[in-house]
Amino acid sequence: MALHKGSGSPRAIAVNPFVGEADPVPGRATAPPKHRLPDGPMTPYAAYQLVHDELMLDGNSRLNLATFVTTWMEPQADVLMAECRDKNMIDKDEYPRTAELERRCVAILADLWKAPDPEAAVGCSTTGSSEACMLAGMALKRRWSRRTEGYPATARPNLVMGANVQVCWEKFCTFWEVEARLAPMSGDRLHLDADSALALCDENTIGVVAVLGSTFDGSYEPVAEICAALDAYEERTGIHIPVHVDGASGGMVAPFIDEDLVWDFRLPRVASINTSGHKYGLVYPGVGWALWRDAAALPEELVFRVNYLGGDMPTFALNFSRPGAQVVAQYYNFLRLGKDGYRAVQQTSRDVATSVADRFADLEEFRLVTGGEDLPVFAVTTAPDVTSFDVFDVSRRLREHGWLVPAYTYPADRQDLAVLRVVCRNGFSEDLADLLMADLARLLPELHRQSGPLDRPSSVATAFHH
């Protein structure tokens, strides 16, 4: 007995309902094109399933120990973000309460970073720290231009920083035609310090960038010492060089668990600070923050005012339209956690980092470069007597178990130093740490049986994420 009437009936393809949904023409089971628009529509279910199935091959974000970016938020934050996903942050006249929450976040950060007058501090949300750094660099260059009026037309501005800075600073220098003066690494000095910064400064230096939490190993640069050296330089030369603190990660860690560390607006030379709300600010990507200690630090001519969205809106950002949901989520976190909550989260992350770092140090195959005492981040390299494998081999093998642990070399002049870096974020628990170490223990005997390290990847790094 026939189960259906004729091959032209829609029931004829019910044996494979997904194929039937994927193509609205009954009986045709062709996959949609990948690199051009299909000729016609498909059902919402089919489109969802096709995209969903491809995304299953992505890594598990909770096991990604390469990224600093938040991979878990509370369900209530998810709901708030969904409620705000259609809101454009720039349209402050249409969404005045979202704009007010942004203003409150700026005030909270100004207070957290010890601005002399938090109400006088100015700042804005951005799509991330990269945009925030660009804005801070633009302000530094404009202030230098004012100071150097009358200089020879051939004078070229420069920005002093360590070679370990995030790549956005090199982009800034390229885009805005500023000479990037990068202090190379030397011996055990793996980030910028006062002496190496001062050696590169002159009358055309628009500023010094000090990083609170090096992306290479999590270490804090000595902001107070750098400022003190520039104070002495100004006394000798009369040249004022401001400091910008790139607190992409440390700006949301140090205020809570390193309260005695002076790195922020308590130092008069610190003109501006940025942070990533989507890193240790505990918000999904992407939101960053840029703050200046007062209006004088942000030249007024860089602030644009528009009225074609309604009202008179000042805007200082590289992006115009941008999402408001992450700003709302940042304010949610500030309300939800408070100082004590943030302190508990960041301290737990640091405790996990130092604990796992100690467990690596206990293995004869590894040597610690940093141990998680600053950012909840540590870096290790292989011990000198390990010849059968290197950190790139370890990274590759851990990836087979789902762990994303980046391996890479340091910048000039320590490109001889290759490390694994482990970023411990909210959600990377002691239980997950146990699983990581168990997988590593299973891999080490196999790695020892290699005749030598495998060829390094052509990019030199397996997964270097900021």
C-alpha positions as a Markdown table, in Angstrom:
| # | Residue | x | y | z |
|---|---|---|---|---|
| 1 | Met | 0.0 | 0.0 | 0.0 |
| 2 | Ala | 1.4 | 3.4 | -1.0 |
| 3 | Leu | 2.3 | 5.8 | 1.8 |
| 4 | His | 1.6 | 8.9 | -0.3 |
| 5 | Lys | -0.1 | 9.9 | -3.5 |
| 6 | Gly | 2.4 | 10.9 | -6.1 |
| 7 | Ser | 6.0 | 12.2 | -5.9 |
| 8 | Gly | 4.8 | 15.8 | -6.4 |
| 9 | Ser | 3.1 | 15.8 | -3.0 |
| 10 | Pro | 4.8 | 17.8 | -0.2 |
| 11 | Arg | 4.4 | 14.6 | 1.9 |
| 12 | Ala | 6.9 | 13.0 | -0.4 |
| 13 | Ile | 9.8 | 14.7 | 1.3 |
| 14 | Ala | 8.5 | 14.4 | 4.9 |
| 15 | Val | 11.1 | 11.6 | 5.4 |
| 16 | Asn | 13.7 | 14.3 | 5.8 |
| 17 | Pro | 11.9 | 17.4 | 7.1 |
| 18 | Phe | 15.1 | 19.4 | 7.3 |
| 19 | Val | 15.8 | 19.1 | 3.6 |
| 20 | Gly | 12.2 | 20.0 | 2.9 |
| 21 | Glu | 12.5 | 23.1 | 5.2 |
| 22 | Ala | 15.8 | 24.1 | 3.7 |
| 23 | Asp | 14.4 | 24.5 | 0.2 |
| 24 | Pro | 10.9 | 25.9 | -0.3 |
| 25 | Val | 10.6 | 23.9 | -3.6 |
| 26 | Pro | 9.2 | 20.5 | -2.7 |
| 27 | Gly | 11.3 | 17.6 | -3.7 |
| 28 | Arg | 14.5 | 19.6 | -4.3 |
| 29 | Ala | 17.3 | 18.9 | -1.8 |
| 30 | Thr | 20.0 | 21.3 | -2.9 |
| 31 | Ala | 22.0 | 23.2 | -0.3 |
| 32 | Pro | 21.8 | 27.0 | -0.4 |
| 33 | Pro | 24.8 | 28.9 | -1.8 |
| 34 | Lys | 27.4 | 30.1 | 0.7 |
| 35 | His | 29.0 | 33.0 | -1.1 |
| 36 | Arg | 26.1 | 34.6 | -2.9 |
| 37 | Leu | 22.5 | 35.3 | -2.0 |
| 38 | Pro | 20.1 | 32.5 | -2.6 |
| 39 | Asp | 17.4 | 33.1 | -5.3 |
| 40 | Gly | 14.6 | 32.9 | -2.8 |
| 41 | Pro | 13.7 | 32.8 | 0.9 |
| 42 | Met | 13.7 | 29.8 | 3.2 |
| 43 | Thr | 11.8 | 29.2 | 6.4 |
| 44 | Pro | 13.1 | 30.8 | 9.6 |
| 45 | Tyr | 13.6 | 27.3 | 11.1 |
| 46 | Ala | 15.8 | 26.2 | 8.1 |
| 47 | Ala | 17.9 | 29.4 | 8.2 |
| 48 | Tyr | 18.4 | 29.0 | 11.9 |
| 49 | Gln | 19.3 | 25.4 | 11.7 |
| 50 | Leu | 21.9 | 25.9 | 8.9 |
| 51 | Val | 23.6 | 28.7 | 10.9 |
| 52 | His | 23.3 | 26.9 | 14.2 |
| 53 | Asp | 24.9 | 23.7 | 12.8 |
| 54 | Glu | 27.9 | 25.6 | 11.4 |
| 55 | Leu | 28.5 | 27.4 | 14.7 |
| 56 | Met | 28.6 | 24.1 | 16.6 |
| 57 | Leu | 32.2 | 23.8 | 15.2 |
| 58 | Asp | 33.3 | 26.9 | 17.1 |
| 59 | Gly | 35.3 | 26.5 | 20.3 |
| 60 | Asn | 33.6 | 26.5 | 23.7 |
| 61 | Ser | 33.9 | 30.0 | 25.0 |
| 62 | Arg | 34.1 | 28.9 | 28.6 |
| 63 | Leu | 37.2 | 26.8 | 27.8 |
| 64 | Asn | 38.8 | 29.8 | 25.9 |
| 65 | Leu | 41.8 | 30.7 | 28.2 |
| 66 | Ala | 43.1 | 33.0 | 25.5 |
| 67 | Thr | 40.5 | 35.8 | 25.6 |
| 68 | Phe | 40.1 | 38.4 | 28.2 |
| 69 | Val | 36.5 | 39.0 | 27.1 |
| 70 | Thr | 33.6 | 38.0 | 29.3 |
| 71 | Thr | 32.0 | 34.7 | 28.3 |
| 72 | Trp | 29.3 | 34.4 | 31.0 |
| 73 | Met | 26.7 | 36.8 | 32.5 |
| 74 | Glu | 23.7 | 36.2 | 34.7 |
| 75 | Pro | 20.3 | 35.4 | 33.1 |
| 76 | Gln | 18.8 | 38.7 | 34.3 |
| 77 | Ala | 21.6 | 40.6 | 32.4 |
| 78 | Asp | 20.7 | 38.5 | 29.3 |
| 79 | Val | 17.1 | 39.6 | 29.6 |
| 80 | Leu | 18.1 | 43.3 | 29.9 |
| 81 | Met | 20.4 | 43.1 | 26.9 |
| 82 | Ala | 17.6 | 41.5 | 24.8 |
| 83 | Glu | 15.2 | 44.2 | 25.8 |
| 84 | Cys | 17.7 | 46.9 | 24.7 |
| 85 | Arg | 19.1 | 45.2 | 21.5 |
| 86 | Asp | 17.3 | 47.6 | 19.2 |
| 87 | Lys | 18.5 | 50.8 | 21.0 |
| 88 | Asn | 21.1 | 53.0 | 19.3 |
| 89 | Met | 23.4 | 54.5 | 22.0 |
| 90 | Ile | 24.0 | 57.6 | 19.9 |
| 91 | Asp | 20.3 | 58.5 | 19.8 |
| 92 | Lys | 20.2 | 60.1 | 23.3 |
| 93 | Asp | 17.0 | 62.1 | 22.6 |
| 94 | Glu | 15.0 | 59.0 | 21.7 |
| 95 | Tyr | 16.5 | 56.9 | 24.5 |
| 96 | Pro | 17.2 | 59.4 | 27.3 |
| 97 | Arg | 17.2 | 56.8 | 30.1 |
| 98 | Thr | 19.9 | 54.7 | 28.3 |
| 99 | Ala | 21.9 | 57.9 | 28.0 |
| 100 | Glu | 21.4 | 58.6 | 31.7 |
| 101 | Leu | 22.7 | 55.1 | 32.5 |
| 102 | Glu | 25.8 | 55.8 | 30.4 |
| 103 | Arg | 26.3 | 59.1 | 32.3 |
| 104 | Arg | 26.0 | 57.3 | 35.6 |
| 105 | Cys | 28.6 | 54.7 | 34.5 |
| 106 | Val | 31.0 | 57.4 | 33.7 |
| 107 | Ala | 30.5 | 59.0 | 37.1 |
| 108 | Ile | 30.9 | 55.7 | 38.8 |
| 109 | Leu | 34.2 | 55.0 | 37.0 |
| 110 | Ala | 35.5 | 58.6 | 37.7 |
| 111 | Asp | 34.8 | 57.9 | 41.4 |
| 112 | Leu | 36.4 | 54.5 | 41.3 |
| 113 | Trp | 39.5 | 55.9 | 39.6 |
| 114 | Lys | 39.8 | 58.7 | 42.2 |
| 115 | Ala | 39.2 | 61.7 | 39.9 |
| 116 | Pro | 39.8 | 64.9 | 41.9 |
| 117 | Asp | 36.3 | 65.9 | 41.2 |
| 118 | Pro | 34.2 | 63.0 | 39.8 |
| 119 | Glu | 31.5 | 65.4 | 38.7 |
| 120 | Ala | 34.0 | 67.3 | 36.6 |
| 121 | Ala | 35.5 | 64.3 | 34.9 |
| 122 | Val | 34.4 | 63.7 | 31.3 |
| 123 | Gly | 34.0 | 60.4 | 29.5 |
| 124 | Cys | 32.0 | 58.2 | 27.2 |
| 125 | Ser | 31.3 | 54.6 | 26.4 |
| 126 | Thr | 32.9 | 53.1 | 23.3 |
| 127 | Thr | 32.7 | 49.8 | 21.4 |
| 128 | Gly | 35.8 | 48.6 | 23.3 |
| 129 | Ser | 39.2 | 49.6 | 24.6 |
| 130 | Ser | 40.6 | 49.9 | 21.1 |
| 131 | Glu | 38.2 | 52.8 | 20.3 |
| 132 | Ala | 38.8 | 54.3 | 23.7 |
| 133 | Cys | 42.6 | 54.2 | 23.1 |
| 134 | Met | 42.1 | 56.0 | 19.8 |
| 135 | Leu | 40.1 | 58.7 | 21.5 |
| 136 | Ala | 42.7 | 59.2 | 24.2 |
| 137 | Gly | 45.5 | 59.3 | 21.7 |
| 138 | Met | 43.6 | 62.0 | 19.6 |
| 139 | Ala | 43.2 | 64.1 | 22.7 |
| 140 | Leu | 47.0 | 63.8 | 23.5 |
| 141 | Lys | 47.9 | 64.8 | 20.0 |
| 142 | Arg | 45.6 | 67.8 | 20.0 |
| 143 | Arg | 47.0 | 69.0 | 23.3 |
| 144 | Trp | 50.5 | 68.6 | 22.0 |
| 145 | Ser | 49.6 | 70.6 | 18.9 |
| 146 | Arg | 48.5 | 73.5 | 21.1 |
| 147 | Arg | 51.6 | 73.3 | 23.2 |
| 148 | Thr | 53.9 | 73.3 | 20.2 |
| 149 | Glu | 52.5 | 76.2 | 18.2 |
| 150 | Gly | 55.5 | 77.9 | 16.6 |
| 151 | Tyr | 57.6 | 74.7 | 16.4 |
| 152 | Pro | 59.1 | 74.0 | 13.0 |
| 153 | Ala | 56.6 | 72.5 | 10.5 |
| 154 | Thr | 58.8 | 69.4 | 10.3 |
| 155 | Ala | 58.2 | 68.6 | 14.0 |
| 156 | Arg | 56.7 | 65.1 | 14.2 |
| 157 | Pro | 54.7 | 64.0 | 17.3 |
| 158 | Asn | 55.7 | 60.8 | 19.0 |
| 159 | Leu | 54.0 | 58.5 | 21.5 |
| 160 | Val | 56.1 | 56.5 | 24.0 |
| 161 | Met | 55.1 | 53.0 | 25.1 |
| 162 | Gly | 56.4 | 49.5 | 25.6 |
| 163 | Ala | 56.7 | 47.1 | 22.8 |
| 164 | Asn | 54.2 | 45.0 | 24.7 |
| 165 | Val | 51.2 | 47.3 | 24.1 |
| 166 | Gln | 48.1 | 46.1 | 22.5 |
| 167 | Val | 48.1 | 46.5 | 18.7 |
| 168 | Cys | 45.5 | 49.3 | 18.8 |
| 169 | Trp | 48.2 | 51.7 | 19.8 |
| 170 | Glu | 50.3 | 51.0 | 16.8 |
| 171 | Lys | 47.2 | 51.4 | 14.7 |
| 172 | Phe | 46.6 | 54.8 | 16.3 |
| 173 | Cys | 50.1 | 55.9 | 15.5 |
| 174 | Thr | 49.7 | 54.8 | 11.9 |
| 175 | Phe | 46.2 | 56.2 | 11.3 |
| 176 | Trp | 47.0 | 59.6 | 13.0 |
| 177 | Glu | 50.6 | 59.9 | 11.7 |
| 178 | Val | 52.3 | 59.8 | 15.1 |
| 179 | Glu | 55.7 | 58.2 | 15.5 |
| 180 | Ala | 55.4 | 55.0 | 17.7 |
| 181 | Arg | 58.4 | 54.9 | 20.1 |
| 182 | Leu | 58.3 | 51.4 | 21.4 |
| 183 | Ala | 60.6 | 50.5 | 24.3 |
| 184 | Pro | 62.0 | 47.0 | 23.5 |
| 185 | Met | 62.0 | 44.3 | 26.1 |
| 186 | Ser | 65.3 | 43.6 | 27.8 |
| 187 | Gly | 66.4 | 40.7 | 29.9 |
| 188 | Asp | 63.9 | 40.2 | 32.7 |
| 189 | Arg | 62.2 | 43.5 | 32.0 |
| 190 | Leu | 59.2 | 42.5 | 30.0 |
| 191 | His | 57.2 | 45.8 | 30.0 |
| 192 | Leu | 57.7 | 49.5 | 30.1 |
| 193 | Asp | 59.5 | 51.1 | 33.2 |
| 194 | Ala | 60.4 | 54.6 | 34.1 |
| 195 | Asp | 64.0 | 54.5 | 32.7 |
| 196 | Ser | 63.0 | 53.0 | 29.4 |
| 197 | Ala | 60.1 | 55.5 | 29.0 |
| 198 | Leu | 62.2 | 58.5 | 29.8 |
| 199 | Ala | 65.0 | 57.5 | 27.3 |
| 200 | Leu | 62.5 | 57.9 | 24.5 |
| 201 | Cys | 60.9 | 61.3 | 25.5 |
| 202 | Asp | 61.6 | 64.7 | 23.9 |
| 203 | Glu | 59.7 | 67.9 | 23.2 |
| 204 | Asn | 57.6 | 66.2 | 20.5 |
| 205 | Thr | 56.3 | 63.5 | 22.8 |
| 206 | Ile | 52.5 | 63.8 | 23.0 |
| 207 | Gly | 52.3 | 61.3 | 25.9 |
| 208 | Val | 53.4 | 58.1 | 27.6 |
| 209 | Val | 51.1 | 55.1 | 27.6 |
| 210 | Ala | 51.4 | 53.0 | 30.7 |
| 211 | Val | 49.6 | 49.6 | 30.7 |
| 212 | Leu | 47.9 | 48.4 | 33.8 |
| 213 | Gly | 48.0 | 44.7 | 32.9 |
| 214 | Ser | 50.2 | 43.7 | 30.0 |
| 215 | Thr | 48.4 | 41.7 | 27.5 |
| 216 | Phe | 51.4 | 39.4 | 27.1 |
| 217 | Asp | 51.6 | 38.2 | 30.7 |
| 218 | Gly | 49.2 | 40.2 | 32.9 |
| 219 | Ser | 51.9 | 42.3 | 34.7 |
| 220 | Tyr | 51.2 | 45.9 | 35.8 |
| 221 | Glu | 53.5 | 48.6 | 34.5 |
| 222 | Pro | 54.8 | 51.0 | 37.3 |
| 223 | Val | 52.5 | 54.0 | 36.5 |
| 224 | Ala | 53.5 | 56.0 | 39.6 |
| 225 | Glu | 57.3 | 55.5 | 38.9 |
| 226 | Ile | 56.8 | 56.6 | 35.3 |
| 227 | Cys | 54.9 | 59.7 | 36.4 |
| 228 | Ala | 57.6 | 60.5 | 39.0 |
| 229 | Ala | 60.3 | 60.3 | 36.3 |
| 230 | Leu | 58.3 | 62.6 | 34.0 |
| 231 | Asp | 57.8 | 65.0 | 36.9 |
| 232 | Ala | 61.6 | 65.3 | 37.3 |
| 233 | Tyr | 62.0 | 65.6 | 33.5 |
| 234 | Glu | 59.5 | 68.5 | 33.5 |
| 235 | Glu | 61.5 | 70.2 | 36.3 |
| 236 | Arg | 64.7 | 70.0 | 34.2 |
| 237 | Thr | 63.3 | 70.9 | 30.8 |
| 238 | Gly | 59.9 | 72.6 | 31.3 |
| 239 | Ile | 58.3 | 70.1 | 29.0 |
| 240 | His | 55.0 | 68.6 | 30.2 |
| 241 | Ile | 54.3 | 65.1 | 29.0 |
| 242 | Pro | 51.0 | 63.6 | 30.1 |
| 243 | Val | 50.4 | 59.9 | 30.8 |
| 244 | His | 47.5 | 57.8 | 29.6 |
| 245 | Val | 46.8 | 54.6 | 31.5 |
| 246 | Asp | 45.6 | 51.7 | 29.3 |
| 247 | Gly | 43.6 | 49.9 | 32.0 |
| 248 | Ala | 41.8 | 47.7 | 29.5 |
| 249 | Ser | 41.9 | 44.9 | 32.1 |
| 250 | Gly | 43.5 | 46.3 | 35.2 |
| 251 | Gly | 41.2 | 49.3 | 35.4 |
| 252 | Met | 38.5 | 46.9 | 36.6 |
| 253 | Val | 40.8 | 44.8 | 38.8 |
| 254 | Ala | 43.2 | 47.1 | 40.7 |
| 255 | Pro | 40.5 | 49.3 | 42.3 |
| 256 | Phe | 39.0 | 46.3 | 44.0 |
| 257 | Ile | 41.9 | 44.0 | 45.0 |
| 258 | Asp | 44.9 | 46.4 | 44.8 |
| 259 | Glu | 43.5 | 49.3 | 46.6 |
| 260 | Asp | 46.8 | 50.6 | 47.9 |
| 261 | Leu | 48.3 | 50.7 | 44.4 |
| 262 | Val | 48.4 | 54.3 | 43.1 |
| 263 | Trp | 48.0 | 54.3 | 39.4 |
| 264 | Asp | 44.9 | 56.4 | 38.6 |
| 265 | Phe | 43.8 | 60.0 | 38.7 |
| 266 | Arg | 45.5 | 60.4 | 42.1 |
| 267 | Leu | 48.6 | 61.0 | 40.0 |
| 268 | Pro | 48.2 | 64.5 | 38.6 |
| 269 | Arg | 50.1 | 63.6 | 35.5 |
| 270 | Val | 47.5 | 60.9 | 34.5 |
| 271 | Ala | 45.3 | 62.8 | 32.0 |
| 272 | Ser | 43.1 | 59.9 | 30.8 |
| 273 | Ile | 42.3 | 56.2 | 31.5 |
| 274 | Asn | 40.5 | 53.6 | 29.4 |
| 275 | Thr | 39.0 | 50.2 | 30.3 |
| 276 | Ser | 37.1 | 47.4 | 28.7 |
| 277 | Gly | 33.7 | 46.9 | 30.2 |
| 278 | His | 33.6 | 43.6 | 28.3 |
| 279 | Lys | 36.7 | 42.3 | 30.0 |
| 280 | Tyr | 37.0 | 42.4 | 33.8 |
| 281 | Gly | 34.1 | 44.8 | 33.8 |
| 282 | Leu | 32.2 | 41.5 | 33.3 |
| 283 | Val | 30.0 | 42.5 | 30.3 |
| 284 | Tyr | 29.6 | 40.6 | 27.1 |
| 285 | Pro | 31.4 | 42.3 | 24.1 |
| 286 | Gly | 31.5 | 45.0 | 23.2 |
| 287 | Val | 31.7 | 48.0 | 25.5 |
| 288 | Gly | 34.7 | 50.1 | 26.6 |
| 289 | Trp | 35.1 | 53.3 | 28.5 |
| 290 | Ala | 37.3 | 56.4 | 28.1 |
| 291 | Leu | 37.6 | 59.0 | 30.8 |
| 292 | Trp | 39.6 | 62.3 | 31.2 |
| 293 | Arg | 40.4 | 63.8 | 34.6 |
| 294 | Asp | 38.6 | 67.1 | 33.6 |
| 295 | Ala | 37.3 | 69.0 | 30.6 |
| 296 | Ala | 40.7 | 70.6 | 30.1 |
| 297 | Ala | 42.2 | 67.2 | 29.3 |
| 298 | Leu | 39.7 | 66.7 | 26.4 |
| 299 | Pro | 40.0 | 69.5 | 23.8 |
| 300 | Glu | 36.6 | 70.9 | 23.1 |
| 301 | Glu | 37.1 | 71.0 | 19.3 |
| 302 | Leu | 37.2 | 67.2 | 19.3 |
| 303 | Val | 33.6 | 67.1 | 20.6 |
| 304 | Phe | 31.0 | 67.3 | 17.9 |
| 305 | Arg | 27.4 | 68.3 | 18.4 |
| 306 | Val | 24.5 | 67.1 | 16.2 |
| 307 | Asn | 20.8 | 67.9 | 16.2 |
| 308 | Tyr | 19.4 | 65.8 | 13.4 |
| 309 | Leu | 18.4 | 63.0 | 15.7 |
| 310 | Gly | 16.5 | 65.5 | 18.0 |
| 311 | Gly | 18.0 | 67.6 | 20.7 |
| 312 | Asp | 21.6 | 68.9 | 20.9 |
| 313 | Met | 23.9 | 65.9 | 21.5 |
| 314 | Pro | 27.6 | 66.2 | 22.1 |
| 315 | Thr | 29.4 | 63.2 | 20.7 |
| 316 | Phe | 33.1 | 62.1 | 20.9 |
| 317 | Ala | 33.5 | 58.7 | 19.4 |
| 318 | Leu | 34.9 | 57.1 | 16.2 |
| 319 | Asn | 31.6 | 55.2 | 15.8 |
| 320 | Phe | 28.3 | 56.9 | 15.5 |
| 321 | Ser | 25.7 | 54.3 | 15.7 |
| 322 | Arg | 26.5 | 51.7 | 18.3 |
| 323 | Pro | 24.5 | 49.3 | 20.6 |
| 324 | Gly | 23.1 | 50.5 | 23.9 |
| 325 | Ala | 22.5 | 47.0 | 25.4 |
| 326 | Gln | 26.1 | 46.6 | 26.7 |
| 327 | Val | 26.0 | 50.0 | 28.4 |
| 328 | Val | 22.8 | 48.9 | 30.2 |
| 329 | Ala | 24.5 | 45.6 | 31.1 |
| 330 | Gln | 27.4 | 47.5 | 32.6 |
| 331 | Tyr | 25.1 | 49.6 | 34.8 |
| 332 | Tyr | 23.3 | 46.3 | 35.8 |
| 333 | Asn | 26.7 | 44.9 | 37.0 |
| 334 | Phe | 27.5 | 48.0 | 38.9 |
| 335 | Leu | 24.2 | 47.9 | 40.7 |
| 336 | Arg | 24.2 | 44.1 | 41.1 |
| 337 | Leu | 27.7 | 43.7 | 42.4 |
| 338 | Gly | 28.8 | 46.9 | 44.1 |
| 339 | Lys | 32.4 | 47.2 | 45.4 |
| 340 | Asp | 32.2 | 44.1 | 47.5 |
| 341 | Gly | 30.8 | 42.0 | 44.7 |
| 342 | Tyr | 33.4 | 43.1 | 42.2 |
| 343 | Arg | 36.1 | 42.5 | 44.9 |
| 344 | Ala | 34.8 | 39.0 | 45.5 |
| 345 | Val | 34.7 | 38.1 | 41.7 |
| 346 | Gln | 38.2 | 39.5 | 40.9 |
| 347 | Gln | 39.8 | 38.0 | 44.0 |
| 348 | Thr | 38.4 | 34.6 | 43.2 |
| 349 | Ser | 39.8 | 34.9 | 39.6 |
| 350 | Arg | 43.2 | 35.9 | 41.0 |
| 351 | Asp | 43.1 | 33.0 | 43.5 |
| 352 | Val | 42.4 | 30.6 | 40.7 |
| 353 | Ala | 45.2 | 32.1 | 38.6 |
| 354 | Thr | 47.8 | 31.9 | 41.3 |
| 355 | Ser | 46.8 | 28.4 | 42.2 |
| 356 | Val | 47.0 | 27.1 | 38.6 |
| 357 | Ala | 50.3 | 29.0 | 38.1 |
| 358 | Asp | 51.7 | 27.2 | 41.2 |
| 359 | Arg | 50.6 | 23.9 | 39.8 |
| 360 | Phe | 52.4 | 24.6 | 36.5 |
| 361 | Ala | 55.5 | 25.7 | 38.5 |
| 362 | Asp | 55.4 | 22.3 | 40.3 |
| 363 | Leu | 55.8 | 20.5 | 37.0 |
| 364 | Glu | 59.5 | 20.0 | 36.0 |
| 365 | Glu | 58.6 | 20.8 | 32.3 |
| 366 | Phe | 57.6 | 24.5 | 32.9 |
| 367 | Arg | 59.0 | 27.7 | 34.3 |
| 368 | Leu | 56.8 | 30.6 | 35.4 |
| 369 | Val | 57.3 | 34.0 | 33.7 |
| 370 | Thr | 54.5 | 35.6 | 35.7 |
| 371 | Gly | 52.3 | 34.1 | 38.4 |
| 372 | Gly | 49.0 | 35.9 | 38.3 |
| 373 | Glu | 49.8 | 38.3 | 41.1 |
| 374 | Asp | 48.6 | 41.3 | 39.1 |
| 375 | Leu | 45.9 | 40.5 | 36.6 |
| 376 | Pro | 44.4 | 37.1 | 37.0 |
| 377 | Val | 46.7 | 36.0 | 34.2 |
| 378 | Phe | 49.9 | 34.1 | 34.1 |
| 379 | Ala | 52.5 | 33.0 | 31.5 |
| 380 | Val | 54.8 | 30.0 | 31.5 |
| 381 | Thr | 57.6 | 28.8 | 29.2 |
| 382 | Thr | 59.2 | 25.4 | 28.9 |
| 383 | Ala | 62.1 | 24.6 | 31.2 |
| 384 | Pro | 65.6 | 24.9 | 29.6 |
| 385 | Asp | 66.2 | 21.1 | 29.6 |
| 386 | Val | 63.0 | 20.3 | 27.8 |
| 387 | Thr | 64.0 | 19.5 | 24.2 |
| 388 | Ser | 61.3 | 17.2 | 22.9 |
| 389 | Phe | 58.5 | 19.8 | 22.7 |
| 390 | Asp | 57.8 | 23.6 | 23.1 |
| 391 | Val | 54.9 | 25.7 | 24.2 |
| 392 | Phe | 53.4 | 25.7 | 20.7 |
| 393 | Asp | 53.2 | 21.9 | 20.9 |
| 394 | Val | 51.4 | 22.1 | 24.3 |
| 395 | Ser | 49.0 | 24.7 | 22.9 |
| 396 | Arg | 48.1 | 22.5 | 19.9 |
| 397 | Arg | 47.6 | 19.4 | 22.0 |
| 398 | Leu | 45.4 | 21.2 | 24.5 |
| 399 | Arg | 43.2 | 22.4 | 21.7 |
| 400 | Glu | 42.5 | 18.7 | 20.9 |
| 401 | His | 40.8 | 18.6 | 24.3 |
| 402 | Gly | 38.8 | 21.8 | 23.7 |
| 403 | Trp | 41.2 | 24.2 | 25.6 |
| 404 | Leu | 42.3 | 27.3 | 23.8 |
| 405 | Val | 45.6 | 28.3 | 25.4 |
| 406 | Pro | 47.6 | 30.7 | 23.2 |
| 407 | Ala | 51.4 | 30.3 | 22.6 |
| 408 | Tyr | 53.4 | 33.2 | 21.2 |
| 409 | Thr | 56.7 | 34.9 | 21.4 |
| 410 | Tyr | 57.5 | 38.2 | 23.1 |
| 411 | Pro | 58.1 | 41.3 | 21.1 |
| 412 | Ala | 61.5 | 42.9 | 20.4 |
| 413 | Asp | 64.1 | 42.3 | 21.8 |
| 414 | Arg | 62.9 | 39.1 | 23.6 |
| 415 | Gln | 61.5 | 37.2 | 20.6 |
| 416 | Asp | 63.6 | 34.3 | 21.9 |
| 417 | Leu | 61.0 | 33.9 | 24.8 |
| 418 | Ala | 58.0 | 31.8 | 23.8 |
| 419 | Val | 55.2 | 31.4 | 26.4 |
| 420 | Leu | 51.8 | 29.9 | 27.1 |
| 421 | Arg | 49.4 | 32.5 | 28.6 |
| 422 | Val | 46.4 | 31.5 | 30.7 |
| 423 | Val | 43.6 | 34.1 | 31.3 |
| 424 | Cys | 41.4 | 33.3 | 34.3 |
| 425 | Arg | 38.1 | 35.0 | 34.1 |
| 426 | Asn | 34.8 | 34.9 | 36.0 |
| 427 | Gly | 33.5 | 31.4 | 35.2 |
| 428 | Phe | 36.9 | 29.6 | 35.1 |
| 429 | Ser | 36.5 | 27.8 | 38.4 |
| 430 | Glu | 38.8 | 25.6 | 40.4 |
| 431 | Asp | 36.8 | 22.6 | 39.0 |
| 432 | Leu | 37.6 | 23.6 | 35.4 |
| 433 | Ala | 41.2 | 24.2 | 36.5 |
| 434 | Asp | 41.4 | 20.6 | 37.7 |
| 435 | Leu | 40.2 | 19.4 | 34.3 |
| 436 | Leu | 42.8 | 21.5 | 32.5 |
| 437 | Met | 45.6 | 20.2 | 34.7 |
| 438 | Ala | 44.3 | 16.6 | 34.3 |
| 439 | Asp | 44.3 | 16.9 | 30.5 |
| 440 | Leu | 47.8 | 18.4 | 30.6 |
| 441 | Ala | 49.1 | 15.5 | 32.7 |
| 442 | Arg | 47.7 | 13.1 | 30.1 |
| 443 | Leu | 49.4 | 14.9 | 27.3 |
| 444 | Leu | 52.9 | 15.4 | 28.8 |
| 445 | Pro | 54.1 | 11.7 | 28.4 |
| 446 | Glu | 53.1 | 11.8 | 24.7 |
| 447 | Leu | 54.9 | 15.1 | 24.2 |
| 448 | His | 58.0 | 13.7 | 25.8 |
| 449 | Arg | 58.1 | 10.9 | 23.3 |
| 450 | Gln | 58.5 | 13.4 | 20.4 |
| 451 | Ser | 61.9 | 13.6 | 18.8 |
| 452 | Gly | 61.7 | 17.4 | 19.0 |
| 453 | Pro | 59.4 | 20.3 | 18.7 |
| 454 | Leu | 57.1 | 20.3 | 15.7 |
| 455 | Asp | 57.4 | 23.1 | 13.2 |
| 456 | Arg | 55.9 | 26.3 | 14.5 |
| 457 | Pro | 52.8 | 27.7 | 12.8 |
| 458 | Ser | 53.6 | 30.2 | 10.1 |
| 459 | Ser | 52.0 | 33.0 | 12.2 |
| 460 | Val | 54.4 | 32.3 | 15.1 |
| 461 | Ala | 51.5 | 32.4 | 17.5 |
| 462 | Thr | 48.7 | 29.8 | 17.8 |
| 463 | Ala | 46.0 | 32.0 | 19.2 |
| 464 | Phe | 47.1 | 35.3 | 20.6 |
| 465 | His | 44.0 | 37.2 | 21.8 |
| 466 | His | 43.8 | 40.4 | 23.8 |
